[in-house]
Amino acid sequence: MSDFIKNLTRKNSLRKQCQELSLIEIEKVLGDLNEIYTERKEDEAKREAEEKARVEKIEQIRMAMKEAGIDLNDLAELVESTPRKSVKAKYVITDDEGKVHEWSGRGRTPVIFQEYMDTKGISKEKLPTVD
């Protein structure tokens, strides 16, 4: 806990710190603290209202799913079973053993493609492409 917070939260420490302040300065500090308090209270009320609205929407969706005969597990299965969209291969090479290697050109260069480019002295743009 910082010294500032200790002084604010302990009455005797606060009294000692305020000895050098005039009444007008103390009134200003009180006004500022009240303003900060009001702002924080409004922010908290707003957050609570947003959370309440979110919970109500979730409940509405849950009830609609129940009425439609849809279980949460059904949705989970659907999401899990949806395959990721794969990217088509752009480059293709055949190694010394006759094995075909394909690469989309995205991400890190596969070792086999890097070795091929190094031996041929070419860049990625010069690689053979899939027709």
C-alpha positions as CSV (number, residue, x, y, z in Angstrom):
1,M,0.0,0.0,0.0
2,S,1.5,3.4,-1.0
3,D,2.0,6.2,1.5
4,F,-0.6,8.3,-0.2
5,I,-3.3,5.6,0.2
6,K,-2.3,5.0,3.8
7,N,-2.7,8.8,4.5
8,L,-6.1,8.8,2.8
9,T,-7.5,5.8,4.6
10,R,-6.2,6.5,8.1
11,K,-8.0,9.3,9.9
12,N,-5.1,10.4,12.1
13,S,-2.7,10.3,9.1
14,L,-5.1,12.3,7.1
15,R,-5.6,14.8,9.9
16,K,-1.9,15.3,10.2
17,Q,-1.5,15.9,6.4
18,C,-4.4,18.4,6.4
19,Q,-2.9,20.5,9.2
20,E,-1.2,22.7,6.7
21,L,-4.3,23.2,4.5
22,S,-6.7,26.0,4.8
23,L,-10.5,25.4,5.1
24,I,-10.9,26.5,1.5
25,E,-8.3,24.0,0.3
26,I,-9.9,21.2,2.4
27,E,-13.3,22.1,0.9
28,K,-11.8,21.8,-2.6
29,V,-10.3,18.4,-1.8
30,L,-13.6,17.3,-0.5
31,G,-15.4,18.5,-3.6
32,D,-12.9,16.8,-5.8
33,L,-13.2,13.5,-3.9
34,N,-17.0,13.7,-4.0
35,E,-16.8,14.2,-7.8
36,I,-14.5,11.2,-8.2
37,Y,-16.8,9.2,-5.9
38,T,-19.8,10.1,-8.0
39,E,-18.0,9.2,-11.3
40,R,-16.9,5.8,-9.9
41,K,-20.4,5.1,-8.7
42,E,-21.9,5.9,-12.1
43,D,-19.3,3.8,-13.9
44,E,-20.0,0.8,-11.6
45,A,-23.7,1.2,-12.1
46,K,-23.2,1.3,-15.9
47,R,-21.0,-1.8,-15.8
48,E,-23.6,-3.6,-13.6
49,A,-26.4,-2.6,-16.1
50,E,-24.4,-3.9,-19.0
51,E,-23.7,-7.2,-17.3
52,K,-27.3,-7.5,-16.4
53,A,-28.3,-6.9,-20.0
54,R,-25.7,-9.5,-21.2
55,V,-27.1,-12.1,-18.8
56,E,-30.6,-11.4,-19.9
57,K,-29.6,-11.8,-23.6
58,I,-27.9,-15.1,-22.7
59,E,-31.0,-16.3,-20.9
60,Q,-33.2,-15.4,-23.9
61,I,-30.9,-17.3,-26.2
62,R,-30.9,-20.3,-23.8
63,M,-34.7,-20.3,-23.7
64,A,-34.9,-20.0,-27.6
65,M,-32.5,-23.0,-27.9
66,K,-34.6,-24.9,-25.4
67,E,-37.8,-24.2,-27.3
68,A,-36.1,-25.2,-30.6
69,G,-34.9,-28.4,-29.0
70,I,-31.2,-27.5,-29.4
71,D,-28.8,-28.5,-26.7
72,L,-25.6,-26.6,-26.0
73,N,-23.7,-29.8,-26.8
74,D,-25.2,-29.7,-30.3
75,L,-23.6,-26.3,-30.9
76,A,-20.3,-27.4,-29.4
77,E,-20.2,-30.5,-31.8
78,L,-21.0,-28.2,-34.7
79,V,-18.2,-25.8,-33.9
80,E,-15.7,-28.6,-33.3
81,S,-16.6,-30.4,-36.5
82,T,-16.4,-27.4,-38.7
83,P,-13.1,-27.9,-40.6
84,R,-10.7,-25.0,-41.0
85,K,-10.5,-23.7,-44.5
86,S,-7.2,-24.9,-46.0
87,V,-5.2,-22.8,-48.4
88,K,-4.4,-24.3,-51.8
89,A,-0.9,-25.1,-52.7
90,K,0.8,-22.5,-54.9
91,Y,4.3,-24.1,-55.4
92,V,5.2,-27.7,-56.1
93,I,8.5,-29.5,-56.4
94,T,9.6,-33.1,-56.8
95,D,12.5,-34.3,-54.7
96,D,15.3,-36.7,-55.8
97,E,13.2,-39.7,-54.6
98,G,10.3,-38.6,-56.8
99,K,8.1,-37.4,-53.9
100,V,6.0,-34.4,-54.7
101,H,6.0,-31.5,-52.2
102,E,3.5,-28.7,-52.2
103,W,3.5,-25.4,-50.4
104,S,1.0,-22.5,-50.3
105,G,3.7,-19.9,-50.1
106,R,2.5,-18.7,-46.7
107,G,4.3,-18.9,-43.4
108,R,7.9,-20.2,-42.9
109,T,9.5,-21.7,-45.9
110,P,9.6,-25.5,-45.6
111,V,13.1,-26.9,-45.4
112,I,12.7,-28.9,-48.6
113,F,11.8,-25.7,-50.5
114,Q,14.6,-23.7,-49.0
115,E,17.1,-26.4,-49.9
116,Y,15.7,-26.5,-53.5
117,M,15.9,-22.7,-53.8
118,D,19.5,-22.7,-52.4
119,T,20.7,-25.4,-54.8
120,K,19.0,-23.9,-57.8
121,G,20.0,-20.3,-56.8
122,I,16.4,-19.0,-57.2
123,S,14.0,-17.0,-55.2
124,K,10.5,-18.0,-54.1
125,E,9.0,-16.2,-57.1
126,K,10.9,-18.6,-59.4
127,L,9.6,-21.8,-57.9
128,P,7.5,-24.0,-60.1
129,T,3.8,-23.4,-59.5
130,V,0.8,-25.7,-59.4
131,D,-1.1,-25.5,-62.7
